[in-house]
Structures are given as C-alpha cells and as structure tokens.
Amino acid sequence: MATYNGEKYVREQIESILPQLGPHDELVIVDDASRDTTVAIIRALDDTRIVVHESPRNQGYVRAFERAISVARGDVIFLSDQDDIWRPGRVDRMVEALRDSLLVVSNFAAFGGSLTPVQARRLRGTTPRRWLANVFWVWTGLRPYYGCCMAFRRELVNQLLPFPAYVTETHDQWVGYVGNANRGVVHLTEDTIDRRVHASNASARGNRPVRVVLGARVAMARAAAEAMRRSRRRGRIRVAS
C-alpha cells in the first residue's frame, strides 16, 4: 500500500484487509511523506503484520509502490490504495486465480461518486493467448487495469523492477504489460473491492490537455516495448503447474 495524507479513510481500508491475512502475512505500507496523521493512525492499529516505511520526502505514488514491491517478502503481492475497501474473500479468490497465472486483475464496484465512462468499463475474461490484444487495449486506456485490483506472484518482481524512469503515472499499466509479456495474465470478472471515488483520487479524472494525453500514451508505448524486451532478455517466466 502507498499512503499520502490518507487520514480520512486509511483505517477503514486497513481494517478490511487485516482479517483476510494469515499470521505470517504482512501489510507493507510506504508512506510518501504525509503531512497529516496518516502514519499515527496506522501505528495505532498496533498489528505486528503492518510494516511501515516512511519516505523522507514526497516522490509520488508510483515510486512509493515501486519501493513497496521491492521490500515485500510474500510469495503473492497485492497492490492496495489507501482509501478503498476490500471485499471479504478477496485474498482467497485472487490467490486461487494465481495458481495457473502470474498476474490477476479483477473488476471493482464504485461508491462515493461517479465514474467516467472509461473508468466504468469492465474486464471480460481472457486467456494468456490473448496477451497481445490485452497490451493493445490497455495502452489505449479502454481496458481497465487498476493496481488496486491486482495481485501477482513473486516471480514477476524480477522483471517489474526497477520501474522505467519515464513511468511517472499509471504504474498499474506497467505491471499489466509485464504480466502480459510473460503470457501470464488472467482476468477475474467478479468485483473484489469497493473503490471509493472522491475528489482526491490519485487516478486522473476528467479531460486532460491533448499534449498531456499524447505524452502519456508515448510513455506507455515505451513501457510496453520495455516489458517485452525484459521478458526476452531475462527469460519468459513459466507458471509452475
């Protein structure tokens, strides 16, 4: 989990996660130099499974997630925003989906506000054979790959890290590209989280200038190419049966 000035919702989110974790699991939280009481709220929960890393300066949520992935020790890694609510059974359902895949991406339900038509699009089922189509539709922004809906096996970390320096937003698309480049992605069509929609969401909302959109698309095209390059140079990851 990456946190930043999340005092309003972070406790509710964590309390939806902890009951789904086992005694040897961990909740790794990288706080991106919050200026409110976020860290104090987290520490007050007093659960030994929570591991907090405080960044000395704000670097943005992409670098916070990169660091969280780098220090996570589990065989399965979930990405989590600070303000959503995990549905009961989410962990078990997604771990089951990872038996034969490297990365699972689920759908979500939204509350607290309205989504744009693109954000409201839902994933359909897929197979590893459709990996190139997945990459294309993720790149266009029309296939919703949200980090808060992702879990992946540790084997993927070797190709995920380090994030390319030009990936300054949509780290979730980068994770999706790497998973698909290794032919290891499955879509879970059920909702596994309740995603809170509010004015402070990190995900871009509304219309952005054309130059900004084009710049983001170019960066993501580079990221897709880099994911394929890493899968070739470091060796495509095979899912153990």
N, C-alpha and C positions, 0 to 999 in steps of 0.2 A: 504494500500500500504506500502511495505517496500522499503526504498531507501538507497543506499550506492554509493557514488561517481557517481551519475547519471546525472550530469550537462548537458551532451550532448543531452539526449533525454527526460528528465523528463517533461519539459514544454510541449512538443508536446503531451505526454501521458495525462497529466492533462487536457489540452485543448480539448481532445477528450472525457473526462469523464464529465466535468462540465456541458455541455449543456444537458446531459441526466439526471441530478439530479434536484429534486424539491427544493423549498426554504427551506424545513425543513430537507433535507437530509444532510449528512456530508461526507467528504472525509478525513478519518483518515490516517495520514501518520506517520509511525515510521521511523525516520532516524537513521541508525545504525552507528553513529559517522563518518559521511562523512568527508573527508579531502579536498573536493573541494567546489564549490559554490552551491551545490545542495539545501541546505536549503534556501540560499538567493534567488535563483530563485523561489522557491516555495512561499516564503513570498512575493515576489514582485508581484505575481499574485493578491494579495490583495482581496481574496474572503473569506467571513466570514464562508463559509461552509467548508473550509480547516482547519483541526485541526492537528497541527504538534507536535509530541512528539520526542524530541531529546535524544537519548541514550548517557550516559556519556562515554561509551566505546563500542567497536565493539564486538558483540556477535554472529554475523552470521544471515543470513536471516530467518532461522527457528524461532529463538527466537524473531526476530523483528515481524514476522507475528503472533506469539503467543500473543505478547503484543498488537498488533493492534486489534486482535479479542477480547481481554479482555476489551479494553476500548471503543470499538464500541457500539453505542447505538441503532442502527437501528433494525427494525424487520426483514430485509433481509440484509445479509452481503455478499458483493462481495470481492473476492481477486484479487489484481492487481499487476502486475510487474511494474517497473518504466520506461520501455522502449518500450512498445507495443503501439498499437493504438486501441481504442475501436471503433467498427463499429456503425454507427447510428442505433438506435432501440434496441441495445443490452440489456439495462436495462429492457425495457418493455417486450421484448421477454422472458427473463430469469425469471422475476417476474411472468409472466403468467405461466411458466412451474412449478413454485413452489406452485401453488395453490393446487396441489394434491401430492406434494412431499416435502422432506426435503432438498435435495441437487440436484442441476442440474449441469451437466458437458457438455460443448459444444465442438465442433470442432473449429479449427482455420485455418487461412491462414498464410503462412510464407513469409517474404520478407527480403532482405538484405544479404542472404546467403543460403546455402544448409542445409537440414536436413539429419540426418542419416535415414536409412530405418525404424528403430524402432520409431524414433521421428515422422516420416511421416505417421505412421499408423493412421487410423481414427476410431472414435467411430461409432458404429451402435446403433440403437435403443435398448432399454432394458425396462424391467418392474421390479417392486420390487420383483417379484417371482424369478428372476434370480440373486438374491443378492449374493449367494454363488459362482456362476460362475464368477460374477464380481470381488469378492475378490480374487479368484484364479488368474484370468488373470491380474489383477492389480499387484499382488505380483510377477508374472513372468516378469513384465515390458512390456508385449505385449498389454496391454490395456491402452491407453494414458489418464491418469488422471493428468492434469496440473492445478495447483492452479489458474493460470491466466485465466482459462476457467471455474471457479467455482463460484457459488453463493449458499447460504444456508440460511435457516430460523433460527432465533434466538434460537428456541427451541433446536437446535443441540449443542449450545455452552456448555451446562451443561456437556455433555459427551466428547466434544472435549478438554476441559481444565481441568487440565493442560496437555500439550503435554507430553508424556513419555520422560524421560530424555535421553533415548537412541535414540530418533528420532532426529538426527542431520542433516539429509538431507531428501529430499522428504516428506516434511510436507503435500504435496498435497495427497500423498497416504494415510497418516494417516486420513485426512479428508474424503477421499473416503471410507476407512474401516469403520469409524464411521457411515457414512450415510448408507452404505450397511448393517451394522449390525442391523440397525433400519428399514431395508426394505423400505428405503425412497428415492432411487436414480432414477433419470431419465436422459437419455442422449438426448442432443439436437444435432441433426446431422448437423445442419447448422453452418457456421462459424460466430462467434460473435466478434472475434478480429483479427487484423493483428499482428502477432507475429514477432517481429524483431529478426533476427538471426545475431549474431555478436560474436566476439572473447571473449567478457566479460560476456556473458550469465552465470547466476549462475547455470543453469542446466548442469549436466555433459555431455560432448561431447567426442566422440572418445572412444578408447579402454582404459579400466582401468585394473590394475593388478587383477588376479583371486582372490587373497585373499581379495581385497577391495570389489569386486563384491559379493563374498560369505558373507562377513561381513554385507554388506548392505541387502542382502536377509534374513539373520538371524534376523537382527533388524526389518525388515518389517514383518517377520513371527510373531515375538513377538508382534508387533504393531497390527496386525490383530487379534491375540488372545486377546489382551487387549481391543480392540474395542468391541469384542463380550462379554467379561466379563463385561464391563461397561454397555452395553445395558441390560444385565441380572440384574446386581446389582442395577442400578439406574432406571431401568424400561424402556422398549422399548417405544420410542416416537411415538405416534399415530398422523397421519396427520389429522387435523380437516377438515371435508368435507364442 
